[in-house]
Amino acid sequence: MRTKRGTPTGRPPCTWTSAGQAAAVTWSRSKGTLDLHTARRLADTLQSLLLVEGHSVLLDLSGVTFLDSSGLTCLIAAYRTAGTTGARLALIAPSQPVRRMLALTGVDQVLHSCPAPEAVSDWPTG
């Protein structure tokens, strides 16, 4: 687990855990803030996971308490990488602050989001 301690904003930092890989699927959980101070690390992690064709990444955002434009850019870049490499990305149980930001920007119409991991089996292909 990677953790950054404290951010200049005073909000809890974003932490994430990559918990296991089974049959080309990686489950990753993010908690805290996903902002200018933390987005780069998550982006680096997601990019390396999504560079494998056919790989699926499930990103649990239920514990994210704050999402700014840097965090949003991180998610969009991961989506683009997945589209380019043939990997898949699904946002799992986005928290209210994340859902609000995705809706305000229209990104909720592009990024695949599921209320729970069990719902991923019905995500669209291609």
Secondary structure, 3 states (H helix, E strand, C coil): CEECCCCCCCCCCCEEEEEEEECCEEEEEEEEEECCCCHHHHHHHHHHHHCCCCCEEEEEEEEEEEECHHHHHHHHHHHHHHHHHCCEEEEECCCHHHHHHHHHHCHHHCCCEECCHHHHHHCCCC
